[in-house]
Amino acid sequence: MKILLTGGAGFIGSHLAEQLLKRGETVIILDNFNSFYDPAIKMKNIEKIRKQNDLIFFQEDILNIEAVRKIFDTHRPDTVIHLAAYAGVRPSLENPTLYCEVNVTGTAGLLEISKDYEVEHFVFGSSSSVYGVSSQLPFSENDPVDQPISPYAVTKRSGELLCSVYYQNYSLPVTCLRFFTVYGPRQRPEMAIHKFTHQIQQGNEIAVYHEGKSERDYTYVDDIVHGILASLDRPSGFRLFNLGNSRTVVLRDLISLIEKSLGKEAKIRLLPAQPGDVPITFADISRAERMLSYFPVTSIEQGIPRFVDWYLKKLENF
């Protein structure tokens, strides 16, 4: 299978690319290496796979429609996995126009080209943020998602709706995957687990919002990749799945796990919730279990030490 993977040099994308190559797929990575975080980190992410024969790499922006269409015309991908996006709730509040342009317009362009080239399956990386502040726990794919509280969440829900439109009007098979707080090696440096680990290791104070009481469904990256691969192998109409660990962890408990793994005590400054923050995320994964045989296996007690080990080894190499 020939797979176009947007955002393939990023955190989740680079892990996925490795597994796709191990399966014997031809992978076409499209990544623009923007400055949201250090582009050198992305280049490091794919360092081990850059020279593999089955990897084709383009440093290109999904908004450059002519360039993307040329890639499709030359390589004719069977499947598109669309992970490229501007991520993060708080940054989206500061620059909503950019998020809408890349995450919505960019997705629309890829869907249009995928339709034109008769792609067999379009897999869209969505987010648990679409659920907003919900009192219904755990979050089910059948829950209403019409009250997002950040521009980022709006763009991800818009992407899902565009995917639905392209299935309904053009019979493009689409799978939308709502990721729940993914962590693990190569996690972006501004994300909480990476940021807390760095600051605790350096002896710096960490700002803990929501007074440390918020809860998240933290999901290890290997489990997310397993879910993406499972969905990839089962194209069928328009489908939507939660991919999470189906367990919540209180923020203060998460910090305790990082402290234990580092052998260092955190200096904590408790702060109120920030705009766009939700108090809890919690995935109902019964649909993914039933239809994708998706069963996450990495607990937070296993995953945090693995992440910290990766982080400390990374420090040694700089």
N, C-alpha and C positions, 0 to 999 in steps of 0.2 A: 504494500500500500504506500502511496505517495501522500505525505501529510504536510500541509502548510501550517506552521505553528507561529502565530504572532506573539510577541513578547517572550520569545523562546530563550533569551539570555537572562531573563529575570529570575526571581526566587523560585516560584513554582515551575515556570517554563523550562528552566535549565535541568531540574530534576526529571521532569517529564520527557525532555528530549533524550536524556541518557537512557531511560527505560524504553522509549520507542526504538532507539537504535539497537538496543540489546535484543529487541523482538525481531529485528531484521527489516524494519520499515525504513523507507527513504524519508528524511526529515528536511523540510525547507524552513529554516528559521528566518523570520522577518522581525527585526528589532531596530528601533531608531536610536538607542543609546542616549536618551535625553538626559538632562541635567537634574532630574528630580532627586537622584542621588548619584554618587561618583560613578561615571561610566566605566572606570577601571574595574570596579567590583563586578559589573556584568561581564566584562571580558574575562575576568578570572573565573566566573561561574561556568563558562563554556570552554575553558582552556583545554580540558582533557578530551573534548570531542571535536574540536575545530578541524582536526586533520583527518577525520574519518571519511571514508569514501562515500558513505550514504548520507552525509550531511552537506546540505547546500545552504550557504549563509548570505543574507542580504542585510546591510545596514540601511534601512529605509523606513520612512514614515507611512503609516497606514492612510494618512490624509493625502498622500501623493498618489491620487487615483491612477494616473497614467502609468506610473512606475509599477504599482501593484498589478494593474491589468497586464502589463508586459510580463511580469513574473508568472501570472496565471497562464498567459499565452504560450510562454516558453516551456513551463514545467508541468502544466495540467495536473494540479493536485486532485486526488480523489476525495480528500477530506480536509476540512479547515478546523483547527482548534484555535479559537480566538481568545487569548489571554491578555493581549496588549491593552493597557488602560492607564490613565492617571488614577492612582489609588489613594485611599486615606480620607477619612471623614473631615478632620479639621482643616487640612489644606484646601479641601473643596469649598469650604465656607469663605476662604480668602480669595479664591479664583474660580468662581462657578462657571464663568464663560469658557475658560480653557477646558474644564472637565466636560462640559456639554459638547464642545467642539470635537475633542478626541474620542470620548467614550460613546457619544451618541452618533455624531456625524461619521466618525470613523467606522463604527459598527454597521451603520446603514450602507456605507460604501462597500464594505466587505461582503455584506449579504447580497447586494446588487451584483457584484462581480461573480460571487459564488453561484447565483442563479443563472447568470449568463453562460457560465462554463459548466453548468450541470454537475456541480459538486454533489457527491453522494451523501454527505453528512456534514453538518455545521455544528460544532460544539462551542458553546458560549460560556465563558467564565463569569458568573454572576456573584452575588454576595449576600450574606445574611443580613446586611444592612437594610435590605428592602423591607424587612418586617417592621422597622421602626420601633416605637415603644409599644409593646404588646403585653397584655396581661394573660394571654392564652399561652400556656406552656405545656410541653415544648412546642416550638414553632413548626407548624405543618405546612406543606406546599398548598394546602387548601385554605389556609388562613387569608383574610383580606390583607392586601399590601398597597393600600391606597393612601397611606399617611406617612411617607418617608420623612425624616427630619434632617436630612443633609443633602446638598447637591450631589454628592457622590452616590448616595442611595437612589436619588432620582435618576441619575444616568444609568445605573445598573438595571433598574426597573424598566426604563425606556428601552434598553437593549433587549430585555426579555420580550417586551411587547413588539418590537421590530421583528424579532425572530419569529414570533407567532404569526405576524402579518405575512412573512415570506413563506411560511408553511401553508397558511390558509389560501394564499393567492397563487403560489407557484409550486406547491407540493415539495418544497425544499425540506428534507428531513433535518430537524433541529433538536438538540438536547441542550437545555440550560442547567447549569450546575451552580447552586448557591453554596459558596465556600464559607465555612465558619472558622474565623480567627486561626489562620494557618501559621504554624511556627516550625522551626527546625533549622538545620544548617543552611546558610546563605540567606536567612531571613533579612529583609531590608533593614538598614541600620536605624531608621526612625521608628520602627515598630517596637511595641512595649517591651517584649521579652529581650530583644537585642539591646535596646536602649538601657533598660534596667541593669542587665548583665554588665554592660560596659561601665556604667556609672558606679555600680557597687564595686567592681574590680578596681576602678580608679580612686575609690574612696570619696566620691562626690555625692552630694545630696540628691535624692530622687524625688521628683514631684509626683505625688500619688493622688489622682483625682477621684472624685466621688467618695472621698475619705477612705478609699481602699475597700469599699463595700460592693463595688460592681462585680458582676459575675459574667464569665465568658465560657463558651464552649470551644476550648482550645483543641485544635486538630493537627496532628503531626503530618508533616509534608508527605511522607511516604504513604500514609493512608489516603490523603487527597489524590495523589498520583494513581493509586490503585483504583479509586473511584472514577477518575477520568478515563483510564484505560478500559474499565468495565463498560462505561457508557459508550466509548468509541466503538466497541465491538457489537453494540446492540442498537443500531440506528432504526428508529421506528416513529414516523410521524413527528409530532411536537411533544416533547416530554420535558419535565422539570423535576429536578431532584435536589434535596438537601444533602450536602456532604459535610458531616461534622463528626464529633466523637460521641455525641449524645450524653454529655456529662458536663455540668457546670463547675467552675472553679472560682472561688472568691479571690479577688485581686491580692488581698493581704496574704492568703495562703500560697498564691503563685510566687510572691516575693520571697516567702519563707523557703520555698523549694530552690529558688535561685541562690539564696544565702547559703543554704546547706551544700549545694553543689560547688559553690565558689569557696566555701569555708570562710566567708566574710560577712559581717553584719552590715545591713543597709542603714544609711542615714535617711530617714523618711520625713517628708514634709507633706502633711495631709491637706488636701484642697477640695473645694466643692466640685461638682460635675461641671464639665465644659459644654458649651453649645454643641449640639450634634451627637453627644454621647447618649447611649442607651444604657439602662441599668443592668440588663441581662440579655444574653443570647443563649439559645438552647435548642438544638436540632432534634426534631423527630425524623429519624432516618429509616423508619419502617418501610417506606416506599423503595428507597435505594437498597435496603436489605432484600426485599422481595423480588425486585425487578433487575437489580444489578449484582446481586450477591455481594453487596458492599458491607464489610464487617471490619471496622477500624480495630487495630490490635495494639496500638501504642498508647499507654496511659500517660498522663501528665507526669507521674512519678518516674516513668522511664524516659520520656521525651526531654524533660528539662536537663537532666545530666548529660544526655547526648548532645544537646545544643551547647551547653557550657563547655563540654570537652572540645567540640568543634571550634568554639570561640577562642579558647585558650591556645589551641594549636595554631589558629590563624594569627594570633598575636605573636607567637614565636617566629612566624615566617615573615614578619614585617620588620 
